[in-house]
Amino acid sequence: MIVLGLKCHSHDTGAAIISDESGELVVHAISEARLNRRKHSFAYPLMSISYCLDCLGLSSLDQVDLVCIDKHMETWPEQGSQFGYENALNRYQPRYDDNHRWNYLAEQSIDFSGTNVHWINHVDAHAASAYYASPFNEAAVLIAEGGTGIYHGTGGALTTIDRLGYLGNTYRNGKKLKRREDRFVNSSFLYDRVSELLGYDIFGAGQTMALAGYAHQFEIEDIFNPDPERFDDFIINHDKTVFGMREMEAYGGDDGDIVQSRLCNLARQAQQTLEEDILYLAWLARKKTRAKNLCLAGGAALNCIINRKIMESGLFRDVFIQPAASDEGIPLGCALSGYYSSGGEKKWHMAHAYLGRPLTEPDVTNLAETWQLEAHPTGPEEIAQLLASGTIIGRIAGASEYGPRALGNRSILADPRPADMKERLNHGIKHREGFRPFAPSCRADRPPEFFDTPANSPFMVVAGRVSASHRGIVPCVTHADGSCRVQTVAKDINPDYYAAIDAFGELTGVPLLVNTSFNDRDEPIVETYEDAVSCFLRTGLDALWMGGQLVVKTGATPKVDGKKILDETALRVERNYTDLIERLCDGETYIALATKLYEDEKENAESG
């Protein structure tokens, strides 16, 4: 059986594909943003669909047995469309690349005639992405984001206990309620509101969490009043909390001035309130399911501080956190839900996040010649020596990671010891806020003694702490409050990356590396060698480790116009989409609809 899972509406669209035809479950997944180079892309995921088909050597959608699509909102603008003709007619495009006209045309013309199509509730898809990827045969499942859900997984079955959100039916204690109950501000939306007050958009939760780590430097001051009566069983209502914040104005100053008492206290309160809410929901999940294991997904599951507190709460024996916990992981949940609900029997555990397609372009030399770069074969020992001398290296190898965390295959690597390394990375390469922390990667079988961290943390989603005696030794990976978000690397999972960490430890006595995502600000993590070279040429990166070769600039390497390179990439992407419409869509339907939209738009303009 081959199942394709899709997220087609709203942010972080993408695709996942699973097949049991080899006798075991083969899984690949990608977000559209990685391919079209538009961060948090809203585009209909034609590139991701093509990518997933190619992973299994499939030429068309007819070869897929089942397509499962995220029903992001249960109420649609019109029957048969998540986007709606009127929105397409008005070219509705509120943010990012949310082009409703193009999405509507792709949605209405994509050719699913040769396969079955099922729709999956958004919160259910999150739950499936967590439970069916876990190592457990029984577990409670907690989803906390724009929607909330508590589930009980047993064997191949996933039972809904509580669920609300996305205009879908509300369930309480396993029973569907007559009246939907999701017209309020939940815990995730409160956190988003605080992020907005700090000057960030809906994707600013990471900045809010990071800023909260500075609050201990200031006198405690409560900026808002969390409603103490917000809890109603699994429903948490922050309407009163947010209503009390209605007069607050968003911060409009410079990033460099944001570490100040009022703003750090605002972030601290948001973090503490979310911690209280999620720990309450975790307790409720334990109480209602009596399961000894917990699976987590949804945007709140990327909050590494909360994840650590759940682990330390004693509520559960073991916890599995799906690394693509945000909406990027929805396609995977759709595919897994469809597979197991259709009788699939092969068990799969997400032991690593490398679900992309392994790179097949063998000739790094051509890229090097094009840009007059120098390339030669390299290995972990040379990489370790370069890192120890202060070189900052972008690594691209093997299959890409699924989710928002770079885990060695699409990472920027650096020495954690220099006092100025954080500034070099933030200002010279990432071009982001100076208060943002960096994460360390270490060997799974020998984590540093000066770290207090879970022994198995392959996905970089659980907080650790650096002992006070070593915070000055590894300042780049030590946050203001002494915390760190550790990735443990297993030798059998990523041998070359493991070897580089090991060699660096032998050379310096510090057995860890700085690991941050391989991208510049406002762009997604790189996917291909071409993406890596583009980022290398546009930023302050010193070298690349790709295709087993070390790539560096030479005196002949041209100084590039970053905007020109990005514009050329955007043109290439548009050409790819044109080709994919021909490959995946019914051309007559697409052209007829596009013509009708153009004519109606022209008529409306002429009539005033």
C-alpha positions, 0 to 999 in steps of 0.5 A: 500500500502507498499512501500520500499525506498532504497539507494544502491549506494555510502555512507550512504546506507539504507532503509525506509518502509511505509504502509497505511494498518492500516488506517494511514501512518506507517513509519520506516527507518534506515541507514545500518551503524547503523546495520553493525557498519561501519560509512557512510557505502557504503554496499548494504543495505541488513541489512536495508531491512531486518530490515524494513521488520521486522518492519512491520512483513513481511517475504519477499520482495514479500509482498511489493507493490513497491520498489523505489531506488535512482538512485544515478548517472544517468549514470551507468558503464553498463546497469542494474548496478550502480556498474559494472562488471569491477569494481567488477572484480577489487574489486574496493574499494576506501574508507570506506567499498565500496566493489564493488564486494560484492555490485555488487553481491547483486545488481544483485541477490536480488530478486525483481521479486515479486514486482514493481521497480521504480528509483528515481532521487537523488535530487528528493528523497531529495526533497520528503523527505523534503516536504512529511514529512513537515506539509505544504500543500504548500511550496518551497523546496530547496535542496543544496548538491552535487546537487541543486534543487528548487521545489514547493510542493502543496497538494500531488504534487511536481513540479520541478522548477530547478534541476541539479546534479548526471548526471541527466537532468538539469531543469531550470524554469520548463523546461528540458534543452537539455544540462546537466549543472553539470560539475563544483564545486558547493557550497557544493563541495567548502565546502568539498574542504575547509574541505579537506584543514583542514585535513578532508574527505568528511564527515568533514563539521561538523568540518569545521562549528565548527572551524569557530566558533573560527575565532572571536578570530583572526584578519580577514584574507581572505585565498581564493577569492570567485568568485563574478560572480559565480551566474547564476540563480540557478546555482552557479559555484565555479570553479574559486574559487577552481582554485585559491586554487590549490596551498594550502596544506592540514593541516597535524598537530595534532587536538589539534593545529588546532585552529590557525588564518589561519585555523580558517579564512579558515573555517570562509570564507567557512562558510560565502561563503556557507551562502551567497550562500544558502541564495541566493538560498532561496531568489530564491526559494521564488521568483520562487514559491511565497510560504510562507513556505520552506522545506530544505534537502540535506547536507547543511541543517545540517548547523545549523548556516545557518538554523537560518539565513534563519529563520531570513531572513524574506523570509518565514513564516515557515521553516521545516528541515528534520532531516535526511537531508544528504544522510541518508534520501534518502531512506525515500524520495524514499519511500515517492515519490513512495507512493504519485506518486502511488496514496497514500493519507494518510498525514504524518508529521515527528513530531519526528525522532524516525523511528527505530524499538522499542527495544524488548529485555526485558532482560538487566539482561542477558547482565549484567550477561555476563559482570558482570555488576550491573543493577537495575530499575531506573527512571528520578529522579535517573538519574538526581541526578547522572548527577548532581554529574558528572556521564556521562550516555549513554541512549538507549531507544525505537526506534532509531533516523533517521539521524545523530543527537542523540535526546535522545534515543541513546544519551550520557547525562551529566551535562553542568555546569562543566568546564572540562566536554567538555574535559571529553567527547571529550577525555575520551569518544568520542576521538575526537577533543577538539574544537568540541562543544556539544549540549543541550536538554531542555524542549520544553514548557520551554526553558531556559531564557538564550537561544535565540533559536526557540521555536520548535527545536526537531531535533537539526538542528537550532543554538541558542545563550547562553546569555553572562551572562550564558556562564560561567554557561553552558560552555559545551554546549556553543561554542566559539562564544556563539552559541549552537545547541538546541534540544527541547524535548516535553513531549508527544514525549519522556516522560522519557527523558523530565522527566529527563531534568525536574528533573535535572532542579529542582535539579540544577536550570539549566533546560537542559542536554548535549546531544551527540550521543552515539558512539565512534569516527569512529563508528556509533551511537549505535542501540542495547543494545549490541552496547551500552554495547560494547561502554560502556566497551570500553570508559570512560562512567560511566553508562548506562540507558537502558531498564528502568535500570541503569547499572554500572561496578563492581569490577568483570567487565573484562577489555576488549580488544576493538579491539577484541570486534570490531573484533567479531562484524565485524564477526557477521555482516559478518555472518548476511550478509551471512544469508541475502543473503539466505533470500533476494537474488536468490542464484543460481544467486549469486553463478554463478556470484561470480564464474564467477568473481573468474574465470575471476580474476584468468584468468587475473592474470595468463595472467599478 
